[in-house]
Amino acid sequence: MGKFIAGIIFTVVVVGVAGLLFAYLGHMPVNADAAPGKLETAVAGHAMDASVERQAPKASNPIQPTEENLLRGMLIYSMNCAQCHGEPTRKASLGNGEYPPAPQFTQDPPDMPDHQNFWIIKHGIRYTAMPAWGKMLSDDDIWKVTTFLGNWKKLPPTVKSKFETGQ
């Protein structure tokens, strides 16, 4: 039984060292214009979701979805987020060229709870192009963007019209 366990440990160590050498010697692709593989997408996506779920404090959104707050959230989104995550007035976004590609909210609006969206916006996501906006925006402004994102599919007509026309 001891030799069997030693064999497992040896195999794990050899595979780990081989993986490190593979990366260290430059064999791991680093180009941003390749599509992520299925395994990478599944593992990284699950890891990000689990990490955000674990780390994001379960706080209630203090911002009410009033027209004024939604318009302010839309403005902040348009100025800071739309370049990567898209908006109705732009067909292409910078986020399509990132690795992994940034979620395109015009096709797939965020559906995470507000406290998780707030945490992602404030702290960013490592190994992606998502910055930590908490270093540049106030919590109040981040909550307004969060409120806008959380109401993306049910914006009041005036906010929706301004967003769709870029005004």
C-alpha positions in Angstrom: 0.0 0.0 0.0 2.9 2.4 0.8 4.4 1.9 -2.7 1.0 2.6 -4.3 0.7 5.9 -2.4 4.3 6.8 -3.2 3.6 6.1 -6.8 0.6 8.5 -6.8 2.7 11.2 -5.1 5.5 10.7 -7.6 3.1 11.0 -10.5 1.5 14.2 -9.2 4.9 15.7 -8.6 6.2 14.7 -12.1 3.0 16.1 -13.8 3.3 19.3 -11.8 7.0 19.8 -12.7 6.2 19.0 -16.3 3.5 21.7 -16.3 5.8 24.3 -14.8 8.5 23.5 -17.3 6.0 23.6 -20.2 5.1 27.2 -19.1 8.6 28.3 -18.0 10.2 27.2 -21.3 7.7 29.3 -23.3 5.4 26.5 -24.7 2.3 27.9 -23.2 0.4 30.1 -25.6 0.0 33.7 -24.5 -1.6 35.4 -27.5 -4.9 37.2 -26.9 -6.4 36.5 -30.3 -7.0 32.8 -29.7 -10.3 31.4 -28.3 -10.0 30.0 -24.9 -10.2 26.2 -24.8 -13.2 24.4 -23.4 -11.4 23.1 -20.3 -9.9 26.6 -19.6 -13.3 28.2 -20.1 -15.1 25.7 -17.8 -12.4 25.8 -15.0 -11.8 29.5 -15.1 -15.5 30.4 -15.3 -16.4 28.1 -12.4 -13.4 29.4 -10.4 -14.4 33.0 -10.9 -18.0 32.4 -10.1 -17.2 30.4 -6.9 -14.6 33.0 -5.8 -16.9 36.0 -6.3 -19.8 34.1 -4.5 -17.5 33.4 -1.6 -15.8 36.8 -1.4 -18.6 39.3 -2.1 -20.3 40.4 1.1 -24.0 39.9 0.9 -24.9 43.6 1.0 -28.2 45.0 -0.1 -28.1 47.5 -2.9 -28.6 50.9 -1.3 -29.5 52.6 -4.6 -33.1 52.6 -5.7 -33.8 52.1 -9.4 -35.1 55.6 -9.9 -34.9 57.2 -13.4 -32.2 59.7 -12.0 -30.1 56.8 -10.6 -30.5 54.7 -13.7 -29.4 57.6 -15.9 -26.4 58.3 -13.8 -25.5 54.5 -13.8 -26.0 54.5 -17.6 -23.7 57.5 -18.0 -20.9 55.9 -15.9 -21.4 52.7 -17.8 -21.2 54.5 -21.1 -18.0 56.4 -20.1 -16.2 53.5 -18.5 -17.6 50.1 -19.3 -19.2 50.2 -22.8 -15.9 50.2 -24.6 -15.3 46.6 -23.4 -18.8 45.3 -22.6 -20.7 47.0 -25.5 -23.7 49.3 -26.0 -26.4 49.5 -28.5 -24.8 52.3 -30.5 -21.5 50.4 -31.1 -21.4 47.2 -33.2 -18.0 46.1 -32.0 -16.3 46.5 -28.7 -12.7 46.4 -27.5 -13.7 43.5 -25.2 -14.0 41.1 -28.2 -10.2 41.4 -28.5 -9.4 40.6 -24.9 -8.4 37.2 -23.5 -10.7 35.9 -22.3 -13.2 38.1 -24.3 -15.2 40.4 -22.1 -18.9 39.5 -21.6 -21.0 41.5 -24.1 -24.0 42.8 -22.2 -25.9 43.9 -25.2 -26.3 40.2 -26.1 -26.1 38.7 -22.6 -26.9 41.2 -19.7 -25.3 40.4 -16.4 -27.5 38.1 -14.2 -25.5 37.9 -11.0 -26.9 39.3 -7.8 -26.2 43.0 -7.2 -23.7 42.4 -4.4 -21.6 40.2 -6.7 -21.7 42.7 -9.6 -20.7 45.4 -7.1 -17.8 43.3 -5.9 -16.6 42.5 -9.4 -16.8 46.2 -10.5 -15.1 47.4 -7.3 -12.3 44.8 -7.2 -11.9 43.7 -10.8 -11.0 40.2 -12.0 -7.4 39.1 -12.0 -6.0 37.7 -15.3 -8.6 39.5 -17.4 -8.8 43.1 -18.5 -11.4 43.9 -15.9 -9.9 46.7 -13.7 -10.6 47.4 -10.1 -12.9 50.4 -10.5 -12.9 50.9 -6.7 -9.6 52.8 -7.2 -11.3 55.3 -9.6 -15.0 55.4 -8.7 -16.9 56.0 -5.4 -18.9 53.2 -3.9 -22.0 55.3 -4.7 -21.1 55.4 -8.4 -20.4 51.7 -8.5 -23.8 51.0 -6.9 -25.4 53.2 -9.6 -23.7 51.2 -12.3 -24.7 48.0 -10.5 -28.3 49.2 -10.4 -28.2 50.1 -14.1 -26.8 46.6 -15.0 -29.4 44.9 -12.7 -32.2 46.7 -14.5 -30.8 46.4 -18.0 -33.7 44.3 -19.3 -36.4 46.5 -17.7 -35.1 50.0 -18.1 -37.8 52.8 -18.1 -38.6 54.0 -21.6 -36.8 57.3 -21.2 -33.6 55.7 -19.9 -33.8 52.9 -22.6 -34.3 55.5 -25.3 -31.3 57.6 -24.2 -29.1 54.4 -23.9 -30.1 53.1 -27.3 -29.5 56.4 -29.1 -26.3 57.3 -27.2 -27.6 60.5 -25.7 
